[in-house]
Amino acid sequence: MDKIKDEYAHWAENCTKTQPIDQDIIDELEAMADDQARIEDAFYRDLTFGTGGLRGVIGAGTNRMNVYTVAKASQGLADYVIKHFPPERRRIAVSYDSRIKSDLFAQVASSVFAANGISVSIYRELMPTPCVSYAVRTLHCAAGIMVTASHNPSKYNGYKVYGADGCQITTEAAAEILAEIEKLDIFQDVKIGSFEAGSGLISYIPDEVYTGFIEEVKNQSVLYGDEIDRNVSIVYSPLNGTGLKPVLRALTESGYNNITVVREQEQPDGHFPTCPYPNPEIQEAMALGMDYAARYNADLLLATDPDCDRVGIAVKSGGEYVLLSGNEVGMLLLDYICSQRAKHGKMPQNPVLVKTIVTIDMAEQIGAKYGVRTINVLTGFKYIGEQIGLLESQGKADSYLLGFEESYGYLSGSYVRDKDAVDGAFLICEMFAYYKTRGVSLLEKLDALYQEYGYCLNTLHSYEFEGATGFEKMQRIMEKFRAGVDAIGPKKVETVLDYETGIDSLPKADVLKFLLEGSCSVVVRPSGTEPKLKAYISISAKDKASALDMEKTITAALGSYFA
C-alpha cells in the first residue's frame, strides 16, 4: 500500500506542472485524496500494455487511460521505432474514433512522436480502425496507432498499435515496446511538443488515401456481372461512432440509395446516450435500429460499432426482425463468396479461410465443400491478419478468401490486416440483395445450410470481475479449470486443449478448450480488453430446440465455476 500511496503522491505533485496538463486529472486526484479504496483501484498496477495496446477506464492513475499513460506509451513506441527503423522510415499513422478524449489522446500521441523526430500522418477527422491499417501500408509507415476502445462502454478508451505490415503488433513487438515503456518515468522521461498539423513533422493524411480505402472495399464485390436489385430498404446505425461516412459512401457509390440512418445514433458521440454498451453483439445496442426497421418496413438492419470494425445485422421474418449471430453471418458470407467464385471460375488455387478457434466449426465443412482449406488461429483478428501476411510473403495473397470471428468481425481482402465493418456492411448488402433478387431470404439460406451440414449452436457468456480483487478471482477460476474437469453438465470431457502450453504452433495463450462428447465444446479464456472471463459454448444437435436445451444445461453447470 505504501507503494500505491507514493505513486499517488508522485502524480499529485507532477500533474499540475508537467505537459500535457489535463484539468480533469487534477480535479480527480484532488477528489480521491481521502478515499484509499479509490486510490488503490487507480494505482494498484500500470495499465496493461500487450498485443492489443492499452485499454482501460478513462481517469486519473496508472491503471487508467489518460494523457499521461498515453504519452508514456507513445514514448515507448517512439523509442522502439527509432531503434528498429532508419530515419527515412520513421513515420507513424494515427487515427481515432468518437470516444471521450479520443481526439485529445491522438493529438498527445502525435506530439510525442514528433518531439522524437518521427513524422506523423494523422487523419483529418475520426476514421474507422481499418483505415489506419490501410494508411500504414499505403504510406509505408513504421507503425500506426488507433485511439479506440472498440465496443466497450463509454467510460473506456484505448490505444491499439499496428506494425509496419498494417497488422496489430505481434507478441514479441509488444513485449519489446513494453520494455521501453517500463524504463520511463511517466512525468520526467516523455518528450512532448505542441500539436500543429500541417506544419513540421505532423501532417494530415491525404484524402486520396481514404478514397483508395473505399475503392478497395468496393473491389470486394463477387457479383461478376450477376444482376441484383439494389433498391433494398436498409436501416443503418453507426452507433454514434466512425462508420457513418465510409459505410454510406461505399454503399451509395455502389448503387444502394434506399438507406435510412438511425438519427439518434447518427453523429459521433462518445457518451453513447441511446446504447450504453455500443456493441452490435448485444441486443440492447440494436434495439433502436430494430424500432427504425419496423417503422420503415426495412428489409435489412445494419449496425457498426464505434470504431467500425464490427458489424451486426437483423433481417425481417414475418412481422418481426431477427438478429443473426456473427457465426451465422460469417457462414453465409463464406458460402456466398465461395459459390460466386466457383460459379464464375474465380476461385483461386489453394483457397484459404482463416477463423479463430472459438468461431463455429461448421465453417470448415462449408469451406471443404468448395475445396477451401481452413486455418484456425487464436482469438483476436491480429492472428488472422498475420496469416494474410504469411500468404503474401509466399506470393499467395490471392488465396485468401475470407477471415472471420464469431464476434462480428469480417474481412474479405488483403488490403488491410484487421477486421473491417465497411467491407462487412458492403458484402452483407450485396449478399442480401443477390438472394432477395432471386426470392430467397437470408434466413431461408441459413436454414438450407443447417439442413446440409447439421444444426450447430454457438453462444458466448461473459462474467465480469472488476478491480484488483476481480483480477485475482479470474486467475483462481482459470486455475480451478486447469485442475481438472471430468464433465460439464451431462457432457463428459473427452479432451482438454490448454493453449498456454502452445498447440498447433500457435503462440501460448491463457485459453482452455474442452472437447465434449457429441461434438460439443466449451472454450474459457480471460478477455484481453475487459475485466471479464468469457465462455464459448458450441452445441451440435439434431435441431435448434434440442441445442437450446443442452446449451442451458451446460451454461448452468459452468455457473458454479464462475460464482
C-alpha positions as CSV (number, residue, x, y, z in Angstrom):
1,M,0.0,0.0,0.0
2,D,3.0,2.3,0.6
3,K,4.0,2.0,-3.0
4,I,0.5,2.9,-4.1
5,K,0.5,6.0,-1.8
6,D,3.9,7.0,-3.2
7,E,2.6,6.7,-6.8
8,Y,-0.5,8.8,-6.0
9,A,1.7,11.5,-4.3
10,H,4.0,11.5,-7.4
11,W,1.0,12.2,-9.6
12,A,-0.5,14.8,-7.3
13,E,2.8,16.7,-7.3
14,N,3.6,16.5,-11.0
15,C,0.3,16.6,-13.0
16,T,-0.1,20.3,-12.3
17,K,3.3,21.2,-13.8
18,T,4.1,18.6,-16.5
19,Q,2.8,18.8,-20.0
20,P,0.3,17.8,-21.1
21,I,-1.8,19.3,-18.3
22,D,-5.4,18.0,-18.1
23,Q,-7.6,19.7,-15.6
24,D,-9.9,16.7,-15.3
25,I,-7.0,14.6,-13.9
26,I,-6.0,17.3,-11.4
27,D,-9.6,17.5,-10.2
28,E,-10.0,13.7,-9.9
29,L,-6.8,13.4,-8.0
30,E,-8.0,16.0,-5.5
31,A,-11.3,14.3,-5.2
32,M,-9.8,10.9,-4.3
33,A,-7.3,12.3,-1.8
34,D,-9.1,10.8,1.3
35,D,-10.5,7.7,-0.5
36,Q,-8.0,4.9,-0.1
37,A,-10.1,2.3,-1.9
38,R,-10.4,4.7,-4.9
39,I,-6.6,5.4,-4.8
40,E,-5.8,1.7,-4.7
41,D,-8.0,0.9,-7.7
42,A,-6.5,3.7,-9.7
43,F,-2.8,3.0,-8.9
44,Y,-2.5,-0.7,-7.9
45,R,-1.0,-1.5,-11.3
46,D,0.1,0.0,-14.6
47,L,-2.5,-0.3,-17.3
48,T,-1.6,-3.4,-19.1
49,F,0.2,-3.0,-22.5
50,G,0.0,-6.0,-24.7
51,T,-0.7,-7.1,-28.3
52,G,-3.9,-5.1,-28.1
53,G,-2.0,-2.0,-26.9
54,L,-3.8,-0.2,-24.0
55,R,-7.4,-0.3,-22.9
56,G,-9.0,0.9,-19.7
57,V,-11.3,3.3,-17.9
58,I,-10.7,7.0,-18.6
59,G,-9.5,8.8,-15.5
60,A,-6.5,9.6,-13.2
61,G,-4.0,6.9,-12.3
62,T,-1.6,4.4,-13.7
63,N,-4.4,1.9,-14.2
64,R,-6.4,4.4,-16.3
65,M,-6.5,5.9,-19.8
66,N,-5.3,9.5,-19.6
67,V,-3.0,11.9,-21.3
68,Y,0.0,10.7,-19.2
69,T,-0.4,6.9,-19.8
70,V,-1.0,7.7,-23.5
71,A,2.1,9.9,-23.6
72,K,4.2,7.3,-21.8
73,A,3.1,4.5,-24.2
74,S,3.8,6.8,-27.2
75,Q,7.3,7.5,-25.9
76,G,7.9,3.8,-25.6
77,L,6.6,3.2,-29.1
78,A,8.8,6.1,-30.4
79,D,11.9,4.6,-28.8
80,Y,11.0,1.2,-30.4
81,V,10.6,2.8,-33.9
82,I,13.9,4.7,-33.6
83,K,15.7,1.5,-32.6
84,H,14.3,-0.6,-35.4
85,F,13.8,1.8,-38.4
86,P,16.2,4.1,-40.3
87,P,15.3,7.9,-40.3
88,E,13.6,7.7,-43.7
89,R,11.1,5.0,-42.5
90,R,10.2,6.7,-39.2
91,R,6.6,7.6,-39.8
92,I,3.6,6.7,-37.7
93,A,-0.1,6.8,-38.9
94,V,-2.7,8.0,-36.4
95,S,-6.4,7.6,-36.3
96,Y,-9.1,8.0,-33.6
97,D,-12.8,7.3,-33.0
98,S,-15.7,9.1,-31.3
99,R,-14.9,8.2,-27.7
100,I,-14.4,10.7,-24.9
101,K,-10.9,12.3,-25.3
102,S,-10.0,10.2,-28.4
103,D,-9.1,13.3,-30.3
104,L,-7.1,14.6,-27.4
105,F,-5.2,11.3,-26.9
106,A,-4.5,11.2,-30.7
107,Q,-3.0,14.7,-30.5
108,V,-0.9,13.9,-27.4
109,A,0.5,10.8,-29.1
110,S,1.2,12.7,-32.3
111,S,3.0,15.4,-30.3
112,V,5.2,12.8,-28.6
113,F,6.1,11.1,-31.9
114,A,7.0,14.5,-33.5
115,A,9.1,15.6,-30.4
116,N,11.1,12.4,-31.0
117,G,11.8,13.3,-34.7
118,I,9.2,10.9,-36.1
119,S,6.9,12.0,-38.9
120,V,3.2,11.7,-38.1
121,S,0.4,11.2,-40.6
122,I,-3.0,11.7,-38.9
123,Y,-6.5,11.6,-40.4
124,R,-8.2,15.0,-40.5
125,E,-11.3,13.6,-38.8
126,L,-12.2,10.5,-36.9
127,M,-11.9,7.3,-39.0
128,P,-12.6,3.6,-38.6
129,T,-9.9,1.2,-37.3
130,P,-9.3,-0.5,-40.7
131,C,-8.5,2.9,-42.2
132,V,-5.3,3.2,-40.0
133,S,-4.3,-0.3,-41.0
134,Y,-4.7,0.8,-44.7
135,A,-2.8,4.0,-44.1
136,V,0.2,2.2,-42.5
137,R,0.6,0.1,-45.6
138,T,-0.2,2.8,-48.2
139,L,2.1,5.4,-46.6
140,H,4.9,2.9,-45.8
141,C,4.8,3.7,-42.1
142,A,6.9,2.0,-39.4
143,A,3.8,1.8,-37.2
144,G,0.3,3.1,-36.6
145,I,-2.0,3.8,-33.7
146,M,-5.8,3.8,-33.3
147,V,-7.3,5.5,-30.3
148,T,-10.4,3.5,-29.5
149,A,-11.9,1.1,-27.0
150,S,-13.9,-0.6,-29.8
151,H,-17.2,-1.7,-28.4
152,N,-16.6,-1.1,-24.7
153,P,-18.9,1.1,-22.6
154,S,-18.4,4.9,-22.8
155,K,-16.1,5.1,-19.7
156,Y,-13.4,3.2,-21.6
157,N,-10.8,4.3,-24.1
158,G,-7.8,2.5,-25.6
159,Y,-4.7,2.7,-27.8
160,K,-4.1,0.0,-30.5
161,V,-0.7,-0.3,-32.0
162,Y,-0.1,-1.6,-35.6
163,G,3.2,-2.8,-37.1
164,A,4.7,-1.8,-40.5
165,D,2.6,-4.6,-42.1
166,G,-0.7,-3.0,-41.0
167,C,-1.4,-5.8,-38.6
168,Q,-1.7,-5.3,-34.8
169,I,1.7,-5.8,-33.2
170,T,3.0,-9.3,-32.5
171,T,3.6,-10.7,-29.0
172,E,7.3,-10.1,-29.5
173,A,6.9,-6.5,-30.6
174,A,4.5,-5.8,-27.7
175,A,7.0,-7.2,-25.2
176,E,9.8,-5.1,-26.6
177,I,7.6,-1.9,-26.6
178,L,6.5,-2.7,-23.0
179,A,10.2,-3.0,-22.0
180,E,10.8,0.5,-23.4
181,I,7.7,1.9,-21.6
182,E,8.8,0.4,-18.3
183,K,12.1,2.3,-18.4
184,L,10.3,5.6,-18.3
185,D,9.1,7.9,-15.6
186,I,5.7,9.0,-16.6
187,F,6.4,12.7,-16.0
188,Q,10.2,13.0,-16.4
189,D,11.1,10.9,-19.4
190,V,8.5,11.7,-22.0
191,K,9.3,14.1,-24.8
192,I,6.3,16.2,-26.0
193,G,5.8,19.2,-28.1
194,S,2.7,21.1,-29.4
195,F,0.2,19.6,-31.8
196,E,0.3,21.6,-35.1
197,A,-1.0,19.6,-38.0
198,G,0.1,20.9,-41.4
199,S,3.5,22.1,-40.2
200,G,6.7,20.5,-39.1
201,L,6.5,16.7,-38.7
202,I,2.8,16.4,-38.3
203,S,0.6,16.3,-41.5
204,Y,-2.9,15.2,-42.4
205,I,-3.4,12.0,-44.3
206,P,-4.3,12.9,-47.9
207,D,-7.9,12.4,-49.0
208,E,-6.6,10.1,-51.7
209,V,-5.7,7.5,-49.1
210,Y,-9.3,7.4,-47.7
211,T,-10.7,7.2,-51.3
212,G,-8.3,4.4,-52.0
213,F,-9.6,2.5,-49.0
214,I,-13.2,2.9,-50.2
215,E,-12.3,1.7,-53.7
216,E,-10.6,-1.4,-52.2
217,V,-13.9,-2.1,-50.3
218,K,-15.9,-1.8,-53.4
219,N,-13.5,-4.1,-55.2
220,Q,-14.5,-6.9,-52.8
221,S,-17.7,-7.5,-54.9
222,V,-18.2,-11.0,-56.1
223,L,-21.1,-10.4,-58.4
224,Y,-19.0,-10.8,-61.6
225,G,-21.8,-9.3,-63.7
226,D,-24.8,-11.0,-62.0
227,E,-27.8,-8.7,-61.8
228,I,-29.2,-7.6,-58.4
229,D,-31.9,-5.2,-57.2
230,R,-30.0,-2.6,-55.1
231,N,-33.2,-0.9,-54.1
232,V,-33.4,-3.0,-50.9
233,S,-34.6,-1.0,-47.9
234,I,-31.7,-0.6,-45.4
235,V,-31.6,0.9,-41.9
236,Y,-28.1,1.7,-40.8
237,S,-26.8,2.8,-37.4
238,P,-23.1,3.8,-36.8
239,L,-23.9,3.6,-33.0
240,N,-22.5,7.2,-32.6
241,G,-19.2,6.1,-34.0
242,T,-17.0,6.4,-37.1
243,G,-18.9,4.4,-39.6
244,L,-21.4,7.0,-40.9
245,K,-19.3,8.5,-43.8
246,P,-17.3,5.4,-45.0
247,V,-20.2,3.0,-44.8
248,L,-22.6,5.3,-46.6
249,R,-20.0,6.2,-49.2
250,A,-19.2,2.6,-50.1
251,L,-22.9,1.7,-50.3
252,T,-24.2,4.8,-52.2
253,E,-21.3,4.7,-54.7
254,S,-22.3,1.1,-55.4
255,G,-26.0,2.0,-56.0
256,Y,-27.6,1.3,-52.6
257,N,-29.6,4.5,-52.1
258,N,-32.6,3.4,-50.1
259,I,-30.9,3.8,-46.8
260,T,-32.3,5.3,-43.6
261,V,-29.9,6.3,-40.8
262,V,-30.9,6.0,-37.2
263,R,-31.0,9.7,-36.3
264,E,-30.3,9.3,-32.6
265,Q,-27.1,7.3,-33.3
266,E,-26.0,9.1,-36.4
267,Q,-23.4,11.6,-35.2
268,P,-20.3,10.8,-33.3
269,D,-20.9,10.9,-29.5
270,G,-18.6,9.2,-27.0
271,H,-21.3,9.1,-24.4
272,F,-23.5,6.7,-26.5
273,P,-26.7,8.1,-25.0
274,T,-29.1,5.5,-26.5
275,C,-26.8,2.5,-26.4
276,P,-24.6,2.4,-23.2
277,Y,-22.9,-0.7,-24.4
278,P,-22.3,0.1,-28.1
279,N,-21.7,-3.5,-29.2
280,P,-23.7,-4.9,-32.1
281,E,-23.4,-8.3,-30.5
282,I,-25.7,-7.0,-27.8
283,Q,-29.5,-6.9,-28.4
284,E,-29.9,-3.7,-26.4
285,A,-27.5,-1.9,-28.8
286,M,-29.6,-3.0,-31.8
287,A,-32.9,-2.1,-30.2
288,L,-33.4,1.4,-31.6
289,G,-32.3,0.3,-35.0
290,M,-34.8,-2.5,-34.9
291,D,-37.5,0.0,-34.0
292,Y,-36.5,2.0,-37.0
293,A,-36.5,-1.1,-39.2
294,A,-40.1,-1.8,-38.1
295,R,-41.1,1.8,-38.6
296,Y,-39.8,2.0,-42.1
297,N,-40.6,-1.7,-43.0
298,A,-36.9,-2.2,-43.9
299,D,-35.5,-5.3,-45.4
300,L,-32.2,-5.2,-43.6
301,L,-30.7,-3.5,-40.4
302,L,-27.0,-2.9,-40.2
303,A,-25.1,-1.5,-37.2
304,T,-21.4,-0.9,-36.8
305,D,-19.5,-0.4,-33.5
306,P,-17.8,2.9,-32.6
307,D,-14.5,2.1,-34.4
308,C,-16.4,0.4,-37.3
309,D,-14.6,-2.9,-37.3
310,R,-17.6,-5.0,-36.3
311,V,-21.0,-5.1,-38.0
312,G,-24.2,-6.7,-36.8
313,I,-27.4,-7.3,-38.7
314,A,-31.1,-8.1,-38.3
315,V,-33.5,-9.3,-41.0
316,K,-37.2,-9.4,-41.4
317,S,-39.1,-12.6,-40.5
318,G,-42.8,-12.2,-40.9
319,G,-43.7,-9.1,-38.9
320,E,-40.6,-9.3,-36.7
321,Y,-36.9,-8.7,-37.0
322,V,-34.4,-11.4,-36.2
323,L,-30.8,-10.8,-35.1
324,L,-28.2,-13.0,-36.7
325,S,-25.1,-14.1,-34.8
326,G,-21.6,-13.4,-36.0
327,N,-21.1,-17.1,-36.7
328,E,-24.3,-17.2,-38.9
329,V,-23.3,-14.1,-40.9
330,G,-19.8,-15.4,-41.3
331,M,-21.1,-18.8,-42.6
332,L,-23.5,-17.0,-45.0
333,L,-20.7,-14.8,-46.3
334,L,-18.4,-17.7,-46.7
335,D,-20.9,-19.7,-48.7
336,Y,-21.9,-16.7,-50.8
337,I,-18.3,-15.8,-51.7
338,C,-17.3,-19.4,-52.4
339,S,-20.4,-20.2,-54.5
340,Q,-20.0,-17.0,-56.6
341,R,-16.3,-17.6,-57.2
342,A,-16.9,-21.2,-58.1
343,K,-19.8,-20.3,-60.4
344,H,-17.8,-17.7,-62.3
345,G,-14.5,-19.6,-62.4
346,K,-12.9,-17.1,-60.0
347,M,-11.8,-19.5,-57.3
348,P,-8.0,-19.1,-56.7
349,Q,-5.6,-22.0,-56.4
350,N,-5.4,-23.4,-52.8
351,P,-8.1,-21.1,-51.4
352,V,-7.9,-20.3,-47.7
353,L,-10.4,-19.5,-44.9
354,V,-8.9,-18.1,-41.6
355,K,-11.0,-18.2,-38.5
356,T,-10.4,-18.2,-34.7
357,I,-10.6,-21.3,-32.5
358,V,-13.8,-20.0,-30.9
359,T,-15.5,-19.5,-34.2
360,I,-18.1,-22.0,-35.4
361,D,-16.5,-25.3,-36.7
362,M,-19.3,-25.6,-39.3
363,A,-17.5,-23.1,-41.4
364,E,-14.8,-25.7,-42.0
365,Q,-17.4,-28.0,-43.5
366,I,-18.8,-25.2,-45.8
367,G,-15.2,-24.4,-46.9
368,A,-14.4,-28.1,-47.5
369,K,-17.3,-28.4,-50.0
370,Y,-15.6,-25.8,-52.2
371,G,-12.1,-27.1,-51.7
372,V,-11.2,-24.3,-49.2
373,R,-8.5,-25.0,-46.6
374,T,-9.3,-23.7,-43.1
375,I,-6.6,-22.2,-40.8
376,N,-7.6,-21.9,-37.2
377,V,-5.9,-19.2,-35.1
378,L,-6.1,-17.8,-31.5
379,T,-8.8,-15.3,-30.6
380,G,-8.0,-11.9,-32.0
381,F,-8.2,-10.7,-35.6
382,K,-4.5,-9.8,-35.4
383,Y,-3.8,-13.5,-35.8
384,I,-6.0,-13.6,-39.0
385,G,-4.0,-10.6,-40.3
386,E,-0.8,-12.4,-39.5
387,Q,-1.9,-15.3,-41.7
388,I,-2.7,-12.9,-44.6
389,G,0.9,-11.6,-44.2
390,L,2.3,-15.1,-44.4
391,L,0.3,-15.9,-47.5
392,E,1.5,-12.6,-49.1
393,S,5.2,-13.4,-48.3
394,Q,4.7,-16.7,-50.1
395,G,3.2,-14.9,-53.2
396,K,-0.2,-16.4,-52.3
397,A,-2.2,-13.4,-51.1
398,D,-4.9,-14.1,-53.7
399,S,-5.5,-17.5,-52.0
400,Y,-7.1,-15.7,-49.0
401,L,-10.9,-15.7,-49.4
402,L,-12.3,-14.6,-46.0
403,G,-11.3,-14.2,-42.4
404,F,-14.0,-14.0,-39.7
405,E,-14.6,-14.4,-36.0
406,E,-17.7,-15.0,-34.0
407,S,-17.6,-11.5,-32.5
408,Y,-18.9,-9.9,-35.8
409,G,-15.6,-9.3,-37.4
410,Y,-15.1,-10.0,-41.2
411,L,-12.5,-9.3,-43.8
412,S,-12.6,-10.5,-47.4
413,G,-9.5,-8.9,-48.9
414,S,-5.8,-8.4,-48.1
415,Y,-5.9,-4.6,-48.5
416,V,-6.0,-4.2,-44.6
417,R,-4.9,-6.5,-41.8
418,D,-7.7,-6.1,-39.4
419,K,-11.5,-6.7,-39.4
420,D,-13.4,-4.2,-41.5
421,A,-17.0,-3.4,-40.9
422,V,-17.1,-1.2,-44.0
423,D,-16.2,-4.2,-46.1
424,G,-18.6,-6.4,-43.9
425,A,-21.5,-4.0,-44.4
426,F,-20.8,-3.8,-48.2
427,L,-20.7,-7.5,-48.7
428,I,-23.7,-8.2,-46.5
429,C,-25.8,-5.7,-48.5
430,E,-24.6,-7.3,-51.8
431,M,-25.3,-10.8,-50.5
432,F,-28.7,-9.8,-49.2
433,A,-29.7,-8.1,-52.5
434,Y,-28.4,-11.1,-54.5
435,Y,-30.6,-13.6,-52.7
436,K,-33.6,-11.3,-52.4
437,T,-33.5,-10.7,-56.2
438,R,-33.8,-14.5,-56.5
439,G,-36.6,-14.8,-54.0
440,V,-34.5,-16.2,-51.1
441,S,-34.2,-14.6,-47.7
442,L,-31.0,-14.9,-45.6
443,L,-33.0,-16.9,-43.0
444,E,-34.0,-19.4,-45.7
445,K,-30.4,-19.6,-46.9
446,L,-29.2,-20.2,-43.4
447,D,-31.8,-22.9,-42.9
448,A,-30.6,-24.6,-46.1
449,L,-27.0,-24.6,-44.7
450,Y,-28.2,-26.2,-41.5
451,Q,-30.1,-28.8,-43.5
452,E,-27.0,-29.6,-45.4
453,Y,-24.4,-29.6,-42.6
454,G,-26.4,-30.2,-39.5
455,Y,-27.5,-27.8,-36.8
456,C,-24.9,-26.1,-34.6
457,L,-25.4,-23.5,-31.9
458,N,-22.6,-21.3,-30.6
459,T,-23.1,-18.9,-27.7
460,L,-20.9,-16.6,-25.7
461,H,-21.3,-15.9,-22.0
462,S,-19.2,-13.2,-20.2
463,Y,-18.6,-13.0,-16.5
464,E,-17.4,-9.6,-15.1
465,F,-14.8,-9.2,-12.4
466,E,-13.9,-5.6,-11.7
467,G,-10.9,-4.2,-9.9
468,A,-7.9,-5.8,-8.1
469,T,-10.0,-8.4,-6.3
470,G,-11.7,-9.3,-9.6
471,F,-8.4,-9.8,-11.3
472,E,-7.2,-12.2,-8.7
473,K,-10.5,-14.1,-8.8
474,M,-10.2,-14.6,-12.6
475,Q,-6.8,-16.1,-12.1
476,R,-8.2,-18.5,-9.4
477,I,-11.0,-19.6,-11.7
478,M,-8.7,-20.4,-14.5
479,E,-6.6,-22.4,-12.1
480,K,-9.7,-24.3,-11.0
481,F,-10.5,-25.2,-14.6
482,R,-6.9,-26.4,-15.1
483,A,-7.0,-28.5,-12.0
484,G,-9.2,-30.9,-13.9
485,V,-12.8,-31.2,-15.3
486,D,-14.4,-34.6,-15.9
487,A,-17.7,-33.3,-17.2
488,I,-19.6,-30.1,-17.9
489,G,-23.2,-30.7,-17.2
490,P,-24.3,-34.1,-18.7
491,K,-21.4,-34.0,-21.3
492,K,-18.2,-35.9,-20.5
493,V,-14.9,-34.1,-21.3
494,E,-13.1,-36.2,-23.9
495,T,-10.1,-33.9,-24.5
496,V,-8.7,-30.8,-22.9
497,L,-6.6,-28.4,-25.1
498,D,-4.5,-26.0,-23.0
499,Y,-3.2,-23.3,-25.3
500,E,-0.9,-22.0,-22.5
501,T,1.4,-24.9,-23.4
502,G,1.5,-24.0,-27.1
503,I,-0.7,-26.0,-29.5
504,D,-0.5,-26.4,-33.3
505,S,2.4,-23.9,-33.5
506,L,0.2,-21.2,-32.1
507,P,1.5,-18.6,-29.6
508,K,1.0,-19.6,-26.0
509,A,-2.3,-18.1,-24.6
510,D,-4.4,-18.4,-21.5
511,V,-7.1,-20.3,-23.2
512,L,-8.7,-23.7,-22.4
513,K,-10.8,-25.7,-24.8
514,F,-12.9,-28.7,-23.5
515,L,-13.9,-31.1,-26.2
516,L,-17.1,-32.8,-25.0
517,E,-18.9,-35.9,-26.2
518,G,-21.3,-35.5,-29.0
519,S,-19.2,-32.9,-31.0
520,C,-19.8,-30.2,-28.4
521,S,-17.2,-27.9,-26.8
522,V,-16.5,-25.2,-24.3
523,V,-13.8,-22.6,-24.5
524,V,-12.8,-20.5,-21.5
525,R,-10.5,-17.5,-21.6
526,P,-9.9,-14.1,-19.9
527,S,-10.8,-11.2,-22.1
528,G,-7.8,-9.3,-23.4
529,T,-9.5,-5.9,-23.2
530,E,-12.1,-6.1,-20.4
531,P,-12.2,-7.4,-16.8
532,K,-14.1,-10.5,-17.9
533,L,-13.9,-14.2,-18.3
534,K,-15.5,-15.5,-21.5
535,A,-17.1,-18.9,-22.1
536,Y,-17.8,-20.0,-25.6
537,I,-20.3,-22.9,-25.9
538,S,-20.7,-25.0,-29.1
539,I,-23.5,-27.5,-29.3
540,S,-24.2,-29.9,-32.2
541,A,-27.7,-31.3,-32.1
542,K,-30.5,-32.6,-34.3
543,D,-32.4,-29.4,-34.2
544,K,-32.4,-25.9,-32.7
545,A,-34.8,-26.8,-29.8
546,S,-32.5,-29.7,-28.7
547,A,-29.4,-27.5,-29.0
548,L,-31.0,-24.7,-26.9
549,D,-32.0,-27.1,-24.1
550,M,-28.5,-28.6,-23.9
551,E,-26.9,-25.1,-24.0
552,K,-29.0,-24.0,-21.0
553,T,-27.9,-27.1,-19.1
554,I,-24.2,-26.6,-19.8
555,T,-24.4,-22.9,-19.0
556,A,-25.9,-23.7,-15.6
557,A,-23.1,-26.1,-15.0
558,L,-20.5,-23.6,-15.9
559,G,-22.1,-21.1,-13.5
560,S,-20.7,-23.0,-10.5
561,Y,-17.2,-22.3,-11.7
562,F,-17.7,-18.6,-12.1
563,A,-19.6,-18.0,-8.8
